Amino acid sequence: MAYASPWRVPAFRRLYAATAADQIGNQVGHLALPLVALGLGASPGQIGLLAALGTSAYLLIGLPSGVWVDRLGCVPVLVTAALARVVLLTAVPLAWWFGMLTLPHLYAAVLLAGCATVFFDVASHSCLPAVVGREALVRANAGVVSLYAVGSVAGRGVGGLLVEVLTAPVAVAAQAVSHLAAAVSLTGIRGGTSRRTPSAPAASRRLAAEMRDGLRHVLGSRELRSLALGAALANLGAQTVNTMVPVLFVRQLGLPAWLLGGYWVLCGAATFVGARLARPLAARRGCGWTLATAGLCVAPAALLVPLLSRPPWLCVAGAAGMALVSVKIGIDNVLGLSLRQGLTPDALLGRMNATFRFLLMGSVALGSALSGVIGEFAGVGAALWTGAVVLAVAALPLYFSPVRTRRHLPDTPVPEPDPVA
């Protein structure tokens, strides 16, 4: 199967640069914000609440965000969302500088920045088919997912260094600067190639009716349903583990912030490896086998993750288990995203992506809250075991679905979803 190169498209190069800056900022914040909270005396339960607030916006506005992306186009939404996060996150180090930062203030900033992130994510996923063409989706998504992994390595590594040398609030200021750089790159995109033509729904149609269109499209397709369920379980398990990792490393084991950053670097590097393996594996064995059967083979590695809370040699085994899981996550991100884009008409891309983000990031919010509750009342080790078991079963929905037998990605989107069972 031939793949066109997206790198010849100027709009894709600008979008890629903006995504790079945005992702580095997100990963710096992923490490720095919990450490800011720990500096304010937060308990494990409060750390879980902070992580849940960062993604709960997907549950609050995830579905309507897709309608607005379809109506307004991608680039205006992307620029506005990036600038909103600049303002919100700059307020955190300023409040710290003047001695006014509190946990409620931090909660509010994280929740509102999360709302802006919802719009940014939905818009960035929705514009790719129009920017590069459907024949280049796998290659474009492989590049973007690889970028996420590199951003995780660079962002969390830099974040750990910034926290160690300059304190966590200064690292949050660096996150705001990264989002500003993303906005600047996006404003350079000109012309119709930067956005997908919106469906221009009739003014009389209600927001709820348009959201139902997206839900019907996702839930009415067996393949899309299985993709959503498998990814939601993977996110739930991974976040249940990852929410407690800063508490485990910094408070329970007494390790320095740079070592926490090193753990995130390992996971990001493994995700990058998975993203680079996705296209050759799919070409050799088929996208369905790669998504479903390979996932089932890797799943037992998740049961090594709770060893992170054990003595050094066992801790290394736990990190290795999470690295193997991260390789599979990188593969899933490339092929799963490409498959769902390929199965969706242009006019529904925003709402389809919003539905997926609602389900997937809603699982992240649930995993954060679940991890905080378990960590508070049963201990960090119990939270790690819970997340590991969920990760181990996340491949089952895809294995027992039509995705397993799919050899190639669809060349064109289906015009209508299957009826809901």
C-alpha positions in Angstrom: 0.0 0.0 0.0 1.5 3.3 -1.1 1.6 6.2 1.3 1.8 9.9 0.2 4.2 12.2 2.1 2.5 14.8 4.3 5.7 16.7 4.7 5.3 18.4 1.4 2.2 20.3 2.7 3.2 23.6 4.3 0.1 23.6 6.5 1.0 20.2 8.0 4.5 21.4 8.8 3.1 24.4 10.7 0.5 22.2 12.4 3.3 19.8 13.3 5.5 22.6 14.8 2.5 23.9 16.8 1.8 20.4 18.1 5.4 19.9 19.1 5.4 23.1 21.2 2.0 22.3 22.7 3.0 18.7 23.6 6.2 19.8 25.2 4.3 22.2 27.3 1.7 19.6 28.3 4.4 17.2 29.4 6.2 19.8 31.4 2.9 20.5 33.2 2.1 16.8 33.6 5.2 16.6 35.9 5.3 20.1 37.4 1.7 20.6 38.4 1.5 17.6 40.8 4.8 18.7 42.3 3.4 22.3 42.8 0.5 20.6 44.7 2.8 18.5 46.8 4.7 21.7 47.7 1.4 23.1 49.0 1.0 20.0 51.2 -1.5 18.0 49.0 -2.4 14.5 50.1 -2.6 11.5 47.7 -6.4 12.1 47.5 -5.8 15.8 46.6 -3.3 14.8 44.0 -5.9 12.5 42.5 -8.4 15.3 42.5 -5.9 17.6 40.7 -5.3 15.0 38.0 -9.0 14.4 37.6 -9.8 18.1 37.2 -7.3 18.3 34.4 -9.2 15.9 32.3 -12.8 16.2 33.7 -13.4 19.0 31.1 -13.7 16.2 28.5 -16.8 15.0 30.4 -18.2 18.5 30.8 -17.7 19.9 27.3 -16.2 17.1 25.2 -19.3 16.4 23.1 -20.3 20.0 22.3 -16.7 20.9 21.5 -17.0 18.7 18.4 -20.0 20.6 17.2 -18.2 23.9 17.5 -15.1 22.6 15.7 -17.3 21.4 12.8 -19.0 24.8 12.7 -16.1 27.1 13.1 -13.2 25.3 11.5 -10.0 24.0 13.1 -7.5 26.8 13.0 -9.5 29.5 14.9 -10.3 27.0 17.6 -6.7 25.9 17.9 -5.3 29.4 18.3 -7.9 30.5 20.8 -7.4 27.4 22.9 -3.6 27.8 22.9 -3.9 31.5 24.0 -6.4 30.7 26.7 -4.0 28.3 28.3 -1.2 30.9 28.2 -3.3 33.2 30.3 -4.5 30.5 32.7 -1.2 28.9 33.4 0.7 32.2 33.7 -1.5 32.9 36.7 -0.1 30.0 38.7 3.6 31.2 38.9 2.4 34.8 39.4 0.3 33.8 42.4 3.2 31.7 43.8 5.6 34.6 43.3 3.3 36.9 45.4 2.7 34.2 48.0 -1.0 33.8 47.1 -1.1 30.4 45.5 -3.5 27.9 47.2 -4.8 24.4 46.2 -8.2 25.8 45.2 -6.5 28.4 42.9 -4.4 25.5 41.4 -7.6 23.4 41.0 -9.4 26.2 39.1 -6.4 26.9 36.8 -6.1 23.2 35.9 -9.8 22.8 35.3 -10.1 25.8 33.0 -6.9 25.0 31.1 -8.3 21.5 30.7 -11.4 23.1 29.0 -9.1 24.8 26.5 -7.2 21.5 25.9 -10.4 19.8 25.0 -10.9 22.2 22.1 -7.3 22.0 21.0 -7.2 18.2 20.9 -10.5 17.8 19.1 -9.5 20.4 16.5 -6.0 19.1 15.9 -7.3 15.5 15.3 -10.1 16.7 13.1 -8.1 18.8 10.7 -5.5 16.2 9.5 -7.6 14.5 6.8 -8.3 17.9 5.1 -4.7 19.1 5.5 -2.8 16.0 4.2 -5.5 13.9 2.4 -6.8 10.6 3.5 -4.1 8.6 1.5 -1.4 10.1 3.9 -3.3 9.6 7.2 -1.2 6.7 8.5 2.1 8.5 7.8 0.8 11.8 9.2 -0.6 10.1 12.3 2.7 8.2 12.8 4.5 11.5 12.7 2.2 13.1 15.1 2.1 10.2 17.6 5.9 10.0 17.4 5.9 13.7 18.2 3.8 13.0 21.3 6.3 10.5 22.4 9.3 12.7 21.8 7.4 15.5 23.5 6.9 13.2 26.5 10.6 12.5 26.6 11.7 16.1 26.1 8.9 17.7 28.1 9.1 15.5 31.1 12.8 15.4 31.1 13.1 19.2 30.8 10.3 19.5 33.4 12.2 17.4 35.9 15.3 19.5 35.3 13.4 22.8 35.7 11.7 21.6 38.9 15.0 20.4 40.3 16.9 23.6 39.5 14.3 26.4 39.3 11.2 25.0 41.3 7.9 23.6 40.0 6.1 27.0 39.6 8.8 28.2 37.2 8.3 25.0 35.2 4.6 25.9 34.9 5.6 29.3 33.5 7.7 27.4 30.9 4.6 25.4 30.0 2.7 28.7 29.3 5.5 29.8 27.0 5.3 26.6 25.0 1.5 27.1 24.4 2.3 30.7 23.2 4.8 29.3 20.7 2.1 26.9 19.5 -0.4 29.8 18.9 2.3 31.8 17.0 2.9 28.8 14.7 -0.8 28.3 14.0 -1.4 31.9 13.1 0.9 31.4 10.2 -1.4 28.9 8.5 -3.3 30.7 5.7 -6.0 29.7 3.3 -8.4 26.8 3.1 -5.8 24.1 3.4 -5.6 24.8 7.2 -9.2 23.8 7.9 -11.7 21.2 6.9 -14.8 22.7 5.3 -17.5 22.7 8.0 -20.8 21.0 7.4 -22.7 24.3 7.9 -25.7 22.8 9.8 -28.9 24.6 9.5 -29.4 27.3 12.2 -32.6 25.6 13.4 -30.7 22.4 14.4 -30.1 22.2 18.1 -26.7 21.5 19.6 -28.0 18.3 21.2 -29.2 16.9 17.9 -25.7 17.5 16.3 -24.0 15.8 19.3 -26.3 12.8 18.8 -25.1 12.5 15.2 -21.5 12.0 16.5 -22.6 9.5 19.2 -24.7 7.5 16.7 -21.8 7.4 14.3 -19.4 6.0 16.9 -21.8 3.7 18.8 -23.4 2.5 15.6 -20.3 0.9 14.2 -18.9 -2.3 15.8 -15.4 -1.3 14.8 -15.6 2.2 16.3 -17.3 0.9 19.4 -14.5 -1.6 20.0 -11.8 1.0 19.4 -13.4 3.3 21.9 -13.9 0.6 24.6 -10.3 -0.7 24.2 -8.7 2.7 24.3 -10.9 3.8 27.2 -9.8 0.8 29.3 -6.2 1.5 28.4 -6.5 5.1 29.5 -8.3 4.1 32.7 -5.6 1.7 33.7 -2.6 3.9 32.7 -4.0 6.9 34.5 -4.7 4.9 37.6 -1.0 3.9 37.7 0.4 7.3 36.6 -1.5 9.4 39.1 0.3 7.7 42.0 3.7 7.7 40.4 4.7 11.2 41.6 3.5 10.3 45.1 5.4 7.0 45.0 8.7 8.4 43.7 8.9 11.7 45.6 7.1 11.1 48.8 7.1 7.3 49.5 10.5 6.4 48.0 12.2 9.8 48.6 13.6 10.0 45.0 14.6 13.3 43.3 12.4 15.0 40.7 14.9 14.2 37.9 14.5 10.5 38.5 10.7 10.9 38.2 11.4 12.7 34.9 13.6 9.8 33.8 10.7 7.4 34.3 8.5 9.5 32.1 11.3 9.7 29.6 11.4 5.9 29.5 7.6 5.7 28.9 7.8 8.4 26.2 10.7 6.7 24.4 8.7 3.4 24.4 5.7 5.1 23.0 7.9 6.6 20.2 9.2 3.1 19.4 5.6 1.8 19.1 4.6 4.7 16.9 7.5 4.0 14.5 6.7 0.3 14.4 3.0 0.8 13.6 3.2 1.4 9.9 5.6 -1.4 9.0 3.8 -3.9 11.2 0.4 -3.0 9.7 1.9 -3.3 6.2 3.3 -6.8 7.0 0.6 -8.3 9.2 -2.4 -6.1 8.6 -3.7 -3.3 10.8 -6.3 -5.5 12.5 -3.8 -8.2 13.6 -1.4 -5.4 14.8 -4.1 -3.7 16.9 -5.9 -6.8 18.3 -3.6 -9.9 18.4 -0.3 -8.1 19.2 -2.1 -6.2 22.0 -3.2 -9.4 23.6 0.3 -10.7 23.5 1.7 -7.6 25.3 -1.1 -7.4 27.9 0.5 -9.6 30.5 3.5 -7.2 30.8 1.1 -4.8 32.6 1.1 -7.1 35.6 4.7 -6.2 36.2 3.8 -2.5 36.8 3.0 -2.9 40.5 6.6 -3.9 41.1 7.4 -0.1 40.8 6.7 0.1 44.6 9.2 -2.7 45.5 13.0 -2.7 46.1 15.3 -1.4 43.3 15.6 -4.6 41.1 11.9 -5.3 41.2 11.3 -1.6 40.5 13.3 -2.0 37.3 11.0 -4.8 36.3 8.0 -2.7 36.9 9.4 0.1 34.8 10.1 -2.4 32.0 6.5 -3.7 32.2 5.2 -0.1 31.8 7.6 0.4 28.9 6.2 -2.6 27.0 2.7 -1.3 27.6 3.8 2.1 26.3 5.1 0.5 23.0 1.7 -1.0 22.4 0.0 2.3 23.3 2.2 4.0 20.6 1.1 1.4 18.0 -2.6 1.8 19.0 -2.5 5.6 18.8 -1.3 5.5 15.2 -3.5 2.8 13.8 -6.5 3.4 15.9 -6.6 7.1 15.1 -6.1 6.4 11.4 -8.8 3.8 11.4 -11.4 5.9 13.0 -10.6 8.9 10.8 -10.9 6.6 7.7 -14.3 5.3 8.9 -15.7 8.8 9.3 -17.1 11.3 6.7 -15.5 14.7 6.6 -18.7 16.4 8.0 -18.6 14.3 11.1 -14.9 14.4 11.9 -15.2 17.0 14.7 -18.1 15.2 16.4 -16.5 11.8 16.0 -13.2 13.0 17.5 -15.1 14.8 20.3 -17.0 11.6 21.1 -13.8 9.7 21.3 -12.1 12.3 23.4 -15.2 12.4 25.7 -14.9 8.6 26.2 -11.1 8.3 26.3 -10.3 11.4 28.4 -13.3 10.8 30.6 -11.6 7.5 31.4 -8.5 9.4 32.3 -10.5 11.6 34.7 -12.1 8.5 36.2 -8.7 6.9 36.5 -7.3 9.9 38.3 -10.2 10.0 40.8 -10.1 6.2 41.3 -6.3 6.3 41.9 -6.7 9.1 44.4 -9.4 7.3 46.4 -7.6 4.0 46.4 -4.2 5.6 47.2 -5.8 7.6 50.1 -7.6 4.6 51.7 -5.8 1.5 50.5 -2.3 2.7 49.7 -0.2 3.4 46.6 0.5 -0.3 45.9 -3.2 -1.1 45.7 -3.7 1.7 43.1 -0.9 0.3 41.0 -2.4 -3.2 41.1 -5.8 -1.8 40.1 -4.4 0.0 37.1 -2.3 -2.9 36.0 -5.2 -5.3 35.9 -7.3 -2.9 33.8 -4.3 -2.5 31.4 -4.0 -6.3 31.1 -7.6 -6.7 29.9 -7.7 -3.6 27.6 -6.9 -5.6 24.5 -9.9 -7.9 24.8 -12.6 -5.6 23.1 -10.5 -5.3 19.9 -9.6 -9.0 19.8 -13.3 -10.0 19.9 -14.4 -7.5 17.3 -14.3 -7.2 13.5 -11.1 -5.0 13.8 -9.1 -8.2 14.3 -9.8 -9.4 10.7 -9.3 -6.0 9.0 -6.3 -6.1 6.7 -6.2 -2.5 5.4 -7.5 0.9 6.4 -10.6 2.0 4.5 -9.8 4.1 1.4 -12.9 6.2 1.8 -15.2 7.0 4.8 -18.5 5.3 5.1 -21.4 7.6 4.4 -23.7 6.4 7.2 -23.1 4.5 10.4 -24.7 1.1 11.1 -27.9 1.3 13.1 -27.4 1.2 16.9 -28.1 -2.3 18.2 
